[in-house]
């Protein structure tokens, strides 16, 4: 079981639930970005920079998590 913050008491969830929760959030983010792709809006430069920063942060977070997960995998015997 893992404790996930974000609530006053935290939440204990299993690994399968954790992956399901991440998948759900990823699908929501993907749908929002697809909507933006399909119906582009002109953002002022400040909002465009803010969106770029958010997307960069998400990309960095994904890369960091992947690296940590790869490091946590059992190494095959050579």
Secondary structure, DSSP 8 states (H G I E B T S, - for coil): -EEE-SSSS-EEE-HHHHHHHHHHHHHHHHHHHHHHHHT-----HHHHHHHHHHHHHHHHHHHHHHHHHHHHS-----
